[in-house]
């Protein structure tokens, strides 16, 4: 009788943990992703800033925006507009799934 061979199948996570955790720690970065997600054809930087709630604009929006570009979460479409990259879409989708799961399991204590 022959030896049974098994193949271990690993599910590869397509989003790097460090990018996801960097986004999670910053409400302003989450807002930037929210706004770009709502506008798949892209927005200018000024349009993004105008859509962000005023209480979050005290943070250095430009620094957070540039970090998301550097990490390839958002991309310059070349026409003065920015949009979520493929990585950005995956990151945003994961954030939505995590938030939905946490909310359904009662992890959030407040009403959101």
N, C-alpha and C positions, 0 to 999 in steps of 0.2 A: 504494500500500500504506500502510496505517495504521501509526502508531507503536505498538509494544507498550507497554502500561502494566502496571507491576507494583506490587503493594502490599506494603510492608514490614510484616511482622507481628512484633510484639514481645510476648514473654511478660512479663507483669507480675508481679513478685514481690509477693505479698500480705503479706509480713512485712517490716517496716522493719528494715534492717540494724542500726541503732543499738540497737533493743530486743534483737534476737538476740545481738549482741555483748555487751550489758550482762548478759544472763543467763549467757552462756558464761563470763564472767570470775568468776563467783561460785558456788562449790559449794553454798552455802546456798540461793541462788535456784533452782538446778537441783533441789535436794531439795524445796523448796516445790512446784515444778511437778510433780515425781514424785508427791508425796503427794496433791495435788489431782487429778492425772490418774487416780489409783487410786480416787477417790471423786467421781464426776461429780455426785452430789447435793449435794456440798459438805461442808465441815468447818468447825468453829469455829476461830478462831485458836489457842486452847488445844489443840485436837485436833491441829492441824498441828504445833505445837511438840512435843507429846508423841511424835509419830511420827518426828521428826528425830533422827538419831543424836546421842548426847550430845557427841561430839567436835566436832560442827559447831555445837552450841548455844552455844559460847563467843562466836560472832559475834553481833552485834546482830540477832537474828531479826526483831524488830519493824521495824527500819529497812528491812531487805530486803523484808519483807512489804508495808510501806507503799509502797515504791518500785514494786513490782509492781502495786499497786492504782493508783497515780498514772499509771503507763504503760499502764494498762488491759489488763494481761496477766491479772490476776485481778479478779473482781468480787464485790461484796457482794450476796448473794442476798436481803438484807433480813430474814432470819430468824436472824441471828447466824452464818450460815454463808457461806463464801466458796467460789468455784469458778473454774475456768479460764473466761475469756471466750472468745469466738470467736478473737480474736487470740492468747490464751494457748494454745488448742488448736492453732492453726497453728504457733505458736512451738515448742511441745513436740513436735509431729509433725516439724518440721524438725530439731530437736535429735536426735531418735531416728534420723532418716534419716542425718544427718551422722555420728553416732557409729557407726552400723552400717557405713556406707561406709568410714570410717576404720579400723574394726576389720578389715573384710574385706580391706582393702588393706595391712594390717600396719603402719599408721601408729602405733598404740599399741605401746609397747615392753613394757609389763607385762601381767600377766594381770588381766582385769577381770571 
